[in-house]
């Protein structure tokens, strides 16, 4: 895994250093170009497909404001220089997999399927539309209408994590997390205030996770033994701490959120209501 992180950082530095030469923009006068006001709330447009001349089509460019218009509805902001992973669908090819996202500044962002080394020249065309699967209305309606992502004052990794990333990367819009060498992962969430937990929003579709809460007597009790994303509904529970854990975070079952050649991983956030 250390070798993989070295290769990832080396490739990323090379990519970032060339970004000013590689960016292409979408011609707004082109009648075939997608306009954001025509897209579903979970979708954004590809504005170009150039990384290097020999790799046209393997990478895409986009406007970070378009991405933030999606993730911002769930309380997340992708900041400049941030690396993120999402489950995405290219509406043209209908491929669904993990999408790597880099935002270089407020004007330019880049992305590819995960890992980029296995990308194909036919992956992306200018005007493609990417839908973020975990932000589609049928997934998030319950959160928007009834609950919120519960604000936390701390995210503590209770097991080793891949690439030794801190626990707060479990949040949507960040890199995501796996266990060390894709083994067990356990994250403890400390809420800012006593809250009522009603569910979990996660992109762990194939790998089950368990949810525990700290009860009023100081004991950890189980809310769910084998949960799967995208939305898991839980009995309303009053608590200020929750633990979410996976027995394994095997990248082969991550649908491209993590690979042995890149970072990335799963995301999971408790949802519910505040008591004050």
C-alpha positions as CSV (number, residue, x, y, z in Angstrom):
1,X,0.0,0.0,0.0
2,X,2.9,2.4,0.7
3,X,4.2,1.7,-2.9
4,X,0.7,2.5,-4.2
5,X,0.6,5.8,-2.3
6,X,4.0,6.8,-3.6
7,X,3.0,6.1,-7.2
8,X,-0.3,8.0,-6.6
9,X,1.4,11.1,-5.2
10,X,4.0,11.1,-8.0
11,X,1.3,10.9,-10.7
12,X,-0.8,13.5,-9.0
13,X,2.1,16.0,-8.8
14,X,2.8,15.5,-12.5
15,X,-0.9,16.0,-13.4
16,X,-1.3,19.1,-11.3
17,X,1.9,20.7,-12.7
18,X,0.5,20.4,-16.2
19,X,-3.1,21.6,-15.6
20,X,-2.6,25.0,-17.1
21,X,-1.6,23.4,-20.5
22,X,-4.3,20.8,-20.5
23,X,-7.6,22.5,-19.7
24,X,-10.3,22.7,-22.4
25,X,-13.6,24.4,-22.1
26,X,-17.0,23.6,-23.4
27,X,-18.2,25.9,-26.3
28,X,-21.4,27.4,-25.0
29,X,-22.4,28.2,-28.6
30,X,-22.3,24.5,-29.5
31,X,-25.9,23.3,-29.7
32,X,-24.8,19.8,-28.7
33,X,-23.3,21.1,-25.4
34,X,-25.2,20.2,-22.2
35,X,-26.4,23.2,-20.1
36,X,-26.6,22.8,-16.4
37,X,-30.1,24.1,-16.2
38,X,-31.2,21.1,-18.3
39,X,-29.6,18.5,-16.0
40,X,-31.0,16.5,-13.1
41,X,-30.0,17.9,-9.7
42,X,-27.5,15.1,-9.2
43,X,-25.7,15.6,-12.6
44,X,-22.9,17.9,-13.9
45,X,-21.5,18.3,-17.4
46,X,-18.1,17.3,-18.8
47,X,-16.5,20.4,-20.3
48,X,-13.5,18.7,-22.0
49,X,-11.7,15.4,-22.3
50,X,-8.0,16.4,-22.6
51,X,-5.2,15.5,-20.2
52,X,-2.3,14.9,-22.5
53,X,-2.6,14.7,-26.3
54,X,-2.0,10.9,-26.3
55,X,-4.6,10.4,-23.6
56,X,-7.6,12.4,-24.9
57,X,-10.7,10.7,-23.6
58,X,-9.2,9.1,-20.5
59,X,-9.8,12.2,-18.3
60,X,-12.5,14.8,-18.2
61,X,-12.6,18.5,-17.1
62,X,-15.5,20.2,-15.3
63,X,-16.5,23.3,-13.5
64,X,-16.1,22.9,-9.7
65,X,-19.1,25.2,-9.1
66,X,-21.2,22.7,-11.0
67,X,-20.1,19.9,-8.6
68,X,-20.6,22.1,-5.5
69,X,-24.1,22.9,-6.7
70,X,-24.8,19.2,-6.2
71,X,-22.9,18.3,-3.1
72,X,-23.7,21.6,-1.4
73,X,-27.3,20.6,-1.1
74,X,-26.1,18.0,1.4
75,X,-24.0,20.4,3.3
76,X,-20.6,19.6,1.6
77,X,-18.2,21.9,-0.2
78,X,-15.4,20.6,-2.4
79,X,-12.4,22.9,-1.7
80,X,-9.6,23.9,-4.0
81,X,-6.9,21.1,-4.3
82,X,-9.2,18.5,-2.8
83,X,-9.2,14.9,-4.0
84,X,-12.6,13.1,-3.8
85,X,-14.2,9.9,-4.9
86,X,-17.9,9.4,-5.8
87,X,-20.0,6.7,-7.3
88,X,-20.9,8.0,-10.7
89,X,-22.7,7.1,-13.9
90,X,-21.7,8.4,-17.4
91,X,-25.2,8.8,-19.0
92,X,-23.8,8.4,-22.5
93,X,-22.0,5.0,-21.9
94,X,-24.2,4.0,-18.9
95,X,-21.1,2.9,-17.0
96,X,-21.3,3.1,-13.2
97,X,-18.2,3.0,-11.2
98,X,-15.9,5.1,-8.9
99,X,-15.1,8.5,-10.2
100,X,-11.9,10.3,-9.1
101,X,-12.3,14.1,-8.8
102,X,-9.6,16.8,-8.3
103,X,-10.5,20.4,-7.9
104,X,-7.5,22.6,-8.7
105,X,-9.1,26.0,-8.2
106,X,-12.5,27.6,-8.4
107,X,-12.5,27.4,-12.3
108,X,-10.9,24.0,-13.1
109,X,-11.4,20.5,-12.0
110,X,-10.3,17.1,-13.4
111,X,-11.5,13.5,-13.1
112,X,-11.3,10.0,-14.4
113,X,-12.6,6.5,-13.7
114,X,-10.8,4.9,-10.8
115,X,-7.9,4.0,-11.2
116,X,-6.9,6.4,-14.0
117,X,-4.1,4.0,-15.1
118,X,-6.8,1.7,-16.5
119,X,-8.7,4.4,-18.3
120,X,-9.7,4.2,-22.0
121,X,-9.6,6.8,-24.7
122,X,-13.3,6.2,-25.2
123,X,-14.3,7.0,-21.5
124,X,-15.2,10.7,-21.9
125,X,-16.4,13.1,-24.5
126,X,-17.0,16.8,-24.1
127,X,-20.7,17.1,-23.3
128,X,-20.9,13.9,-21.3
129,X,-23.1,14.1,-18.2
130,X,-22.1,12.5,-14.9
131,X,-24.7,11.6,-12.4
132,X,-23.6,11.2,-8.8
133,X,-25.5,8.1,-7.7
134,X,-25.6,8.8,-4.0
135,X,-27.0,12.3,-4.6
136,X,-29.9,11.2,-6.9
137,X,-33.2,12.4,-5.6
138,X,-34.6,8.9,-4.9
139,X,-31.6,8.4,-2.5
140,X,-31.5,11.7,-0.7
141,X,-35.2,12.7,-0.5
142,X,-35.6,11.3,2.9
143,X,-32.5,13.1,4.2
144,X,-33.6,16.4,2.7
145,X,-37.2,16.3,3.9
146,X,-37.0,14.6,7.3
147,X,-33.4,14.6,8.6
148,X,-30.0,16.3,8.3
149,X,-26.5,15.0,8.2
150,X,-25.7,15.2,11.9
151,X,-22.9,17.7,12.6
152,X,-19.9,16.2,14.3
153,X,-17.1,17.6,16.4
154,X,-14.9,14.6,15.9
155,X,-14.4,11.6,13.6
156,X,-12.0,9.0,15.3
157,X,-10.6,6.0,13.4
158,X,-10.5,3.1,15.9
159,X,-8.7,0.8,13.5
160,X,-5.8,1.5,11.1
161,X,-6.9,3.2,7.9
162,X,-5.5,2.8,4.4
163,X,-2.7,5.4,3.8
164,X,-3.1,6.4,7.5
165,X,-5.8,8.9,6.6
166,X,-7.6,10.6,9.4
167,X,-11.2,9.6,10.4
168,X,-12.9,12.7,9.0
169,X,-12.3,11.4,5.4
170,X,-15.3,9.2,6.0
171,X,-17.5,12.2,5.0
172,X,-19.0,12.5,1.6
173,X,-17.1,14.8,-0.6
174,X,-13.7,13.7,0.8
175,X,-11.5,10.8,-0.2
176,X,-13.4,8.1,1.7
177,X,-11.8,5.4,3.9
178,X,-10.8,1.8,3.9
179,X,-9.2,-0.2,6.7
180,X,-5.5,-0.8,6.7
181,X,-4.7,-3.2,3.8
182,X,-8.5,-3.1,3.1
183,X,-9.3,-5.0,6.4
184,X,-11.5,-3.9,9.3
185,X,-12.6,-0.3,9.6
186,X,-14.3,1.3,12.6
187,X,-15.1,5.0,12.9
188,X,-16.5,6.8,15.9
189,X,-18.6,9.9,15.4
190,X,-18.9,12.5,18.2
191,X,-21.9,14.7,17.6
192,X,-21.8,18.4,18.4
193,X,-24.9,18.1,20.5
194,X,-27.2,15.3,21.8
195,X,-29.0,14.1,18.7
196,X,-31.7,11.7,17.5
197,X,-30.2,9.3,15.0
198,X,-32.6,8.0,12.4
199,X,-30.4,6.5,9.7
200,X,-27.1,6.3,7.9
201,X,-26.2,7.7,4.4
202,X,-23.5,5.6,2.8
203,X,-22.1,4.4,-0.5
204,X,-21.2,0.9,0.9
205,X,-23.5,-0.9,-1.4
206,X,-22.0,-4.4,-1.4
207,X,-20.2,-4.6,1.9
208,X,-22.2,-4.7,5.1
209,X,-21.5,-2.4,8.1
210,X,-22.8,-2.3,11.6
211,X,-24.0,0.6,13.7
212,X,-23.7,1.1,17.4
213,X,-24.6,4.0,19.7
214,X,-23.6,5.0,23.2
215,X,-26.6,4.8,25.4
216,X,-27.4,7.0,28.4
217,X,-25.7,4.5,30.8
218,X,-22.5,4.7,28.9
219,X,-22.8,1.3,27.1
220,X,-22.5,0.6,23.4
221,X,-25.6,-1.0,22.0
222,X,-26.2,-2.3,18.5
223,X,-28.6,-0.5,16.1
224,X,-28.0,-2.5,13.0
225,X,-25.8,-5.6,12.3
226,X,-25.7,-5.8,8.6
227,X,-26.5,-2.5,6.9
228,X,-26.0,-1.6,3.3
229,X,-26.1,1.8,1.6
230,X,-27.4,4.1,0.2
231,X,-29.9,5.0,3.0
232,X,-30.3,2.7,6.1
233,X,-33.3,3.6,8.3
234,X,-32.7,3.1,12.0
235,X,-35.1,3.3,15.0
236,X,-34.9,6.9,16.3
237,X,-32.2,6.8,19.0
238,X,-31.0,9.6,21.3
239,X,-27.2,9.7,21.6
240,X,-24.1,11.8,21.2
241,X,-21.9,9.1,19.8
242,X,-22.2,6.5,17.1
243,X,-19.7,3.9,15.8
244,X,-19.9,2.5,12.2
245,X,-17.7,-0.5,11.4
246,X,-16.9,-2.9,8.5
247,X,-15.4,-6.3,9.1
248,X,-13.7,-5.9,5.7
249,X,-13.3,-3.1,3.2
250,X,-12.2,-5.3,0.3
251,X,-11.6,-3.0,-2.7
252,X,-12.9,-5.6,-5.0
253,X,-16.3,-5.0,-3.5
254,X,-16.1,-1.2,-3.5
255,X,-17.5,-0.6,-7.0
256,X,-14.4,1.5,-7.8
257,X,-14.4,3.6,-4.7
258,X,-11.0,2.2,-3.8
259,X,-8.4,0.3,-5.8
260,X,-4.9,-1.1,-5.1
261,X,-3.5,1.6,-7.3
262,X,-5.2,4.6,-5.7
263,X,-6.6,6.1,-2.5
264,X,-10.3,6.5,-1.9
265,X,-12.8,4.4,0.0
266,X,-16.2,4.3,1.5
267,X,-18.2,7.2,3.0
268,X,-20.8,7.0,5.7
269,X,-22.6,9.7,7.7
270,X,-25.3,9.4,10.4
271,X,-28.5,11.3,9.7
272,X,-31.2,12.5,12.1
273,X,-32.5,15.5,14.0
274,X,-31.0,17.8,16.6
275,X,-32.5,18.0,20.1
276,X,-31.8,21.7,20.4
